[in-house]
Amino acid sequence: MAQAVEGGRSRIKTWYVTLAAIALSIVILVIITSVSGIDPTVIFTIPPIFLLGAISAVALRLLLTGVRFNYILRALSDRKYPFFQSLAVRIGSDFVALTSPAYVGGEVARAAWIVEHGEASGKAMWLPYVEIVFDVYAGYGIAVAAGAYALLEGYVFLGVVVMAVSLGLLTTVTSVVLLSRKGLIRMPSFMARPLRWVVGELRAQALMEKGDAFLKEFCEAADITFTRKNSLRLFVVGIYTLGTVILAAATLWLVSAGLGLHLSLLECAPVVYAAIVLGNLPITLGGSGVVEASVYFFTSQVFGVSSWPMVFAWRILTYHFVLVITGICGFVILHRYSGSNKRAPGPAPGASSDSAAGTIIPIMNAKVNFLDSVFVH
């Protein structure tokens, strides 16, 4: 009974978070149209060849992330994962990220799906983290260059903020990778005391042990990944990531070209990734308001192109259109997965049933059930 009540409360909370994220994004666009005086139908004034090109770039980028995710699974795991299901799970999990502060949560939903296919929980979390590593190095590297260029152009505040946030996350991700490879990531000892206060002595000790087991699996997976044996595989992941970067920049480039604005593809890349960097700050759900302001401020100040219609059309395509696609995938795949009675094939070889999975799986399933609560209940 208590679990049912708690589950109901969780579903209500996720309803509120999701609806708040979508509502906030719509309110921001309404404010933009009201203040700037643009017609909301401006997106339909873009010539069909440019509009369809931008839509295709968005869709292809989503598809490419799914293909990359499947490749990472095949390259770094000995488990079998259905190709089309892995694509849909990867795309659908983005719905969770797009309606959360700092775009978090999608990787946990993917890890839950991986666990259900019998992977050890620590490695299941590491595999989506590989995506994060490549995305951060590619995207945030561009953002550092964007910040440096803004500094050279005399826009000190903009340049410093973009560079500081980018370098901060680059440093964090690099530290996680290096510490993981050395097996130095463990449950912090100071967590033991508050856990004892909350759940009691025995339960706290069990949680600490399971947390350490999970992190040990995570570190072992990291150490195995970055080896000479996997260098070609990691290179292929890098190629996939480069493709997602080009497609992200191409979307803004096609929208701006369709509106008769002069922004090159090379100029659009730093604009997009500077906006993504600032949108990752946990200020608003899905980065709404922050992303739009970042694109407008960067293009107007650094490149001399001031266009709220461009920002409006680009945001519709890269956020609201993406929400529809990811929401459909989330409903079809993640709901079926979380609602099915099919059990996982069991723990990975060498992993005991009392391993970290006992702690992390409920957390992962809670993230996956996010979509269940939004679309069904």
Residue pairs with C-beta under 8 A, 6 or more apart in sequence:
10 366
10 369
10 373
11 369
11 372
11 373
11 377
12 373
14 369
14 370
14 373
14 374
15 373
15 374
17 99
17 100
17 285
18 99
18 370
18 374
20 285
21 98
21 99
21 100
21 285
21 286
21 288
22 99
22 323
24 284
24 285
24 286
24 288
24 289
25 285
25 286
25 288
25 315
25 319
25 320
27 288
28 288
28 289
28 292
29 40
29 292
29 312
29 315
29 316
32 38
32 292
32 308
32 311
32 312
33 39
33 40
33 312
36 308
36 309
38 308
38 309
38 312
40 312
42 259
42 309
42 312
42 313
43 51
43 312
43 313
43 316
43 317
44 51
45 259
46 54
46 255
46 258
46 259
46 313
47 258
50 254
50 255
50 257
50 258
51 254
51 258
53 250
53 254
54 250
54 251
54 254
54 255
54 258
54 314
54 317
55 317
55 321
57 247
57 248
57 250
57 251
57 254
58 247
58 251
58 317
58 318
58 321
58 322
59 325
60 247
61 243
61 244
61 247
61 248
61 251
62 91
62 94
62 322
62 325
62 326
63 87
63 91
64 240
64 243
64 244
64 247
65 90
65 91
65 94
65 131
65 244
66 86
66 87
66 88
66 90
66 91
67 87
67 240
68 131
68 237
68 240
68 241
68 244
69 86
69 87
69 89
69 90
69 110
69 128
69 131
70 81
70 83
70 86
70 87
70 90
71 236
71 237
71 240
72 127
72 130
72 131
72 237
73 79
73 81
73 86
73 114
73 127
74 81
75 230
75 233
75 236
75 237
76 127
76 130
76 221
76 224
76 225
76 230
76 233
77 114
77 119
77 123
77 127
79 114
79 117
79 118
79 119
79 348
80 117
81 114
81 117
85 333
88 329
88 332
88 333
89 109
89 110
89 113
89 329
89 333
89 334
89 337
90 110
91 325
91 326
91 329
92 109
92 326
92 327
92 328
92 329
92 330
92 331
92 332
92 333
92 334
92 371
93 105
93 106
93 107
93 109
93 110
93 326
93 330
93 334
94 106
94 322
94 326
95 106
95 323
95 326
95 327
95 329
95 330
95 371
96 105
96 106
96 108
96 109
96 330
96 367
96 370
96 371
97 103
97 104
97 105
97 106
97 107
98 286
98 319
98 322
98 323
98 326
99 285
99 286
99 323
100 285
100 286
101 282
101 283
101 284
101 285
102 280
102 281
102 282
103 279
103 280
103 286
103 287
105 367
105 370
106 128
107 125
107 128
107 129
107 131
107 132
108 125
108 128
108 363
108 364
108 367
109 334
109 364
109 367
109 368
109 370
109 371
110 127
110 128
111 121
111 124
111 125
111 127
111 128
111 360
111 364
112 124
112 361
112 364
112 365
112 367
112 368
113 334
113 337
113 368
114 124
114 127
114 128
115 121
115 124
115 344
115 357
115 360
115 361
115 364
116 337
116 344
117 344
117 345
118 344
118 345
118 346
118 347
118 348
119 127
119 348
120 217
120 347
120 348
120 350
120 351
120 355
120 356
120 357
121 214
121 217
121 351
121 355
121 356
121 357
121 360
121 361
121 364
122 213
122 214
122 215
122 216
122 217
122 218
122 219
122 220
122 221
122 356
123 217
123 218
123 220
123 221
123 348
124 364
125 214
125 218
125 360
126 180
126 217
126 218
126 221
126 222
126 225
127 221
129 176
130 225
130 237
132 173
133 173
133 177
134 237
134 238
134 241
135 241
135 244
136 169
136 170
136 173
137 170
137 173
138 238
138 241
138 242
138 244
138 245
139 245
139 273
139 276
139 277
140 166
140 169
140 170
140 273
140 277
141 166
141 170
142 245
142 269
142 270
142 273
143 162
143 163
143 165
143 166
143 270
143 273
143 274
143 276
143 277
144 162
144 163
144 166
144 167
144 170
145 270
146 162
146 270
146 271
146 273
146 274
146 298
147 158
147 159
147 160
147 161
147 162
147 163
147 164
147 166
147 274
148 159
148 163
149 159
149 270
149 302
150 158
150 159
150 162
150 274
150 298
150 301
150 302
151 159
151 160
151 163
152 159
153 159
153 301
153 302
155 301
155 302
158 297
158 298
158 301
158 302
161 278
162 274
162 277
162 278
165 277
165 278
165 280
165 281
166 277
169 277
169 280
176 185
177 222
177 226
179 185
179 219
180 218
180 219
180 222
180 223
181 219
181 222
181 223
181 226
182 219
182 223
183 216
183 219
183 220
183 223
184 219
185 215
185 218
185 219
186 212
186 215
187 208
187 211
187 212
187 215
191 208
192 204
192 205
192 208
195 203
195 204
195 207
195 208
196 204
198 204
199 207
207 359
210 354
210 355
210 356
210 358
210 359
211 356
211 359
212 356
213 355
213 356
214 355
214 356
214 357
214 359
214 360
215 356
216 356
217 351
217 355
217 356
224 230
225 234
226 234
245 269
245 273
246 265
246 269
248 269
248 272
248 273
248 318
249 265
249 266
249 268
249 269
249 272
250 265
250 268
251 272
251 314
251 317
251 318
252 263
252 268
252 271
252 272
252 295
252 310
252 314
253 263
253 264
253 265
253 268
255 310
255 313
255 314
255 317
256 262
256 263
256 268
256 305
256 307
256 310
257 263
258 313
259 307
259 309
259 310
259 313
261 305
261 307
261 310
262 305
263 271
263 299
263 303
263 305
267 303
270 298
271 295
271 298
271 299
271 302
271 303
272 295
274 294
274 298
275 287
275 290
275 291
275 294
275 295
275 298
276 287
276 291
278 287
278 290
278 291
278 294
279 286
279 287
279 290
279 291
279 294
280 287
281 287
281 290
283 289
283 290
284 290
286 319
288 319
291 315
291 319
292 311
292 312
292 315
295 310
295 311
295 314
295 315
296 306
296 307
296 308
296 311
299 305
299 306
299 307
299 310
299 311
300 306
327 371
327 375
330 371
330 375
331 371
331 375
334 368
334 371
334 372
335 371
335 372
335 375
335 376
337 368
338 365
338 368
338 369
338 371
338 372
339 372
339 376
347 353
347 355
347 357
351 357
